[in-house]
Amino acid sequence: MMANIQKQQTLERDDYLRFRLPEALKERFKLYCYLKGITMSDTVREMIEEVLRNENLEELLQEKLLQEKRRETSKEEADE
């Protein structure tokens, strides 16, 4: 079983995501994670997974494509 877990971890290499936060927010988040007994990385990973579970990406894509189409149509009409 342990070999399977190690094999899966090897196949699913982690990538890095860097972003800026105000120092006070970072310190509060760090304290929150400490009090919950979970790493900051695991907490962010869980939050991202939760957001993606609760969103319909196909619907978001369709909305975005429709917005782009409307923007192009408006621009073409303005150019005429």
N, C-alpha and C positions, 0 to 999 in steps of 0.2 A: 504494500500500500504506500509506504513512504517513497518508494521508487517512482510510483505513478504521480505523486504530488510533485516531486522534484522534476520529473519529465514535463509535467504541465507548466510548472513555473519557468522552465527553460524555454518552452514554446511561446509563452506569454510574457515576453520581456517588457518591463516597465519602461515608459518614456518619461521625460521630464516636462513639467509645465511650470514656467516661471511667471510671476506676476507681482505687481506692487500693491502694498497695503499700507495704510497709515500705521505708524508704529504702535499707537495705542490699541488699534483694532487687532493687530497681530498679537500683542501681549494678552489681550482679553481672550482671544481664540486659543492661544497657547495654554492659558489657565483653564479654560473650559475643557480642553482635551486632557489636561493633567487630571482634573477632577473626575472626568469620566473614565480615566484609565485607558485611553486610546490615543494612538499617535495622530499628529496633525495630518500626516499623509493619508492615513486610513479614514479619518473623518472627512477630508475633502473628497476622497474617492467615493465614499458612501453618499455624500451630498450630490455629487455629479451623477452617480447611478440613479439616485432617487429622482432627480430632475428629469433625466432621460426616460425613466420608467413612466413618469406621469405626463409626458408629452407625446403627441402623435406627430412624429417627424414627417411623415408623408403629408399630413395636413398642413404643417408649417411650410413645407416645400411648395405645395400648391399655392398657398397664400402669397409666398414670396414671388413666385413666377407670375402670378396675377398682378401684383404690385408693379413688377418690372415691366410687364406688358402695358399697363396703364400709363406708366411714366414715359415709355417710348412713344405711345400714341399721343400723349399730351405734348411731348417735344416736337413730334412731326407736325401736329396741328399748329403749334406756335411758329414753326419755321415757314409755314405756308403763307 
